[in-house]
Amino acid sequence: MKLHPAIQNLETEMTAWRRRLHARPELGFEETETARFVADKLRSFGIETIEGIGRTGVVGTLNGRLGAGETLGLRADMDALPMQEARPLPHASTSPGRMHACGHDGHVATLLGAAAALARAPDFAGTVRFIFQPAEEGLGGALAMLDDALFDRFPCDRIFAFHNSERPLAQVVVYEKVVAAAADRFTITIRGRGGHAATPHLAIDPIPIAARILLAIEALPGRMTEAASPAVVTVGAIHAGEAFNIIPDTATVIGTVRCFDEQVRATLQANIRRIAEGEAALYGASAEVAYQNLFAVTVNDAEQARRLGKAAAEVVGGDRIVWNPAPELGSEDFSFMLQRKPGCYFLIGQGDSDHGAVCHDTHYDFNDRILAIGASIWVRLVERELAPGGSSS
């Protein structure tokens, strides 16, 4: 491991930042305190900073002192999740029902550490944009920043981002093509006719209809798509009724579709609608399907992935770089930025004996041991790519 010397001097401070952010989680587009903290830090480093991009986003700009060159964008997401933290950590969430359960607190602290180190010694030719994005968790924060003319106001030639992973500590995963899946959300509302539980023949019970729809749509990937193009349909919530002896009027089924292919995506959407409407009609009910395309497929630029991989190898060692494993069915709205600019989204393993919980688990906590790893990779990437005379190959 070859951590950047400037980052090693910041490890304690970065850990304090991360834990402060963890204790004060904010949901998407509500990250006012987080954004203020980020902006204050960037300005204290001497970095030109603009707030309010895409509602609560922040962008810092740092010019190198070795002349003109390309512009790299480095992005971190800031939002937390609507979850109740289960672990009694010293830095546990102080906001009931809100929790940094995906590591965005660590992403922010990592990028702030890199910004601090680069600002103290901007020995590069070109410009770095530090992009702190709101509302990554399904609310469209990347699109909000893009709609706010992110790349017109803050031009970037290439963009990069990372996410923590349950893989072994300090392992870096780099994909040259597809990284993560497209993700959709559906809400199926079944409208029947309520009644007394003792006389179900006089009602149209939406609950068993919802159950039939659930079983049918979750089986779709195995029957409607090719095994070579993985997909999942998962129901995450069912809402119906309030009492043991009352048949409700309505039931709601909420879930997600994940896949890597647009044709598969369209096929699954059409069949979810067909099954929901058909099952409801069969029993005299009706079904309304609200369907949202939330995230695009996340696709890296192969050349930028290779460049990122070389920078990461100089930090963690070549034996810790994993190239092109099977892409994951998780999703990421950095995908929309990658549609506009070439770049790379990569993973850093944080797994150890104390950090086995997966993202979106109430027991999850970001592993502070990878703060310096991620920040060192950012600094090394800038040093390589914005070297005087052109980027390194």
Buried (B, 14 or more C-beta within 10 A) or exposed (E): EEBBEBBEBBBEBBBEBBBBBBBBBBBBBBBEEBBEBBBEBBEEBBBEBBBEBBBBBBBBBBBBEBEEBBBBBBBBBBBBBEBEBBEEEEBBBEBEEBBBBBBBBBBBBBBBBBBBBBBEEBBBBBBBBBBBBBBBBBBBBBBBBBEBEBBEEBEBBBBBBBBBBBBEBBBBBBBBEBBBBBBBBBBBBBBBBBBEEEEEEEBBBBBBBBBBBBEBBBEBBEEBBEEEEBBBBEBEEBEBBEEEEEBBBBBBBBBBBBBBBEEBBEBBBEBBBEBBBEBBEEBEBBBBBEBEEBBBBBBBBBEBBBBBBBBBBBBBEEEBBBEBEEBBBBBBBBBBBBEEBBBBBBBBBBBEEEBEBEBEBEEBBBBBBBBBBBBBBBBBBBBBBBBEEEBEE
